[in-house]
């Protein structure tokens, strides 16, 4: 397992999970926000779709990677190239709590941010979180249907969840067969939309 794509809402724990797996597996991780945005000292500028896609392609062509982010409409090449896709389906209320905690930590400079943590961004995160639950999650579950053989749906990013995906050894196989359970989850979610 050398190519992992982690997808989930703002506040779901994607970056924490990516960092943890990166450390345990000695694989570099990439935040999709940094694929979309060119980060400079003078501020962020959005890459063109062509630049963004080229950057993603460079990452997915490498031997090993962990990619994490909420983006789903343009990351199909990553889903295809991944050995494992993790859909981090953290409960809505838990994500809201994490958004508040993250904002406080960033304002106190206890946590690094790739953006300036303004109150406007803070409010937008709640909007994005609700949009994810109502719109993006059903779209993502539909997009992931062809990949159920390499998909794991996790409700959190705890150590127990990491152990479920074999995160404690580079060559360790996945624990258990998640295909049947994931098919049921995806089919139930698709039928309810």
Buried (B, 14 or more C-beta within 10 A) or exposed (E): BBBBBBBBBBBBBBBBBBBBBBEBBEBEBBBBBBBBBBEEEEEBEEBEEEEBBEBBEEBBEEEBBBBBBBBBEBBEBBBEBBEBBBBBBBEBEBBBEBBEEBBEBBBEEEEEEEEEBEEEBBEEBBEBBBBBBEEBBBEBBBBBEEBBEBBBBBEBBBEEBBEBBBBEEEEEEBEEEBEEBBBEBBEEBEEEE
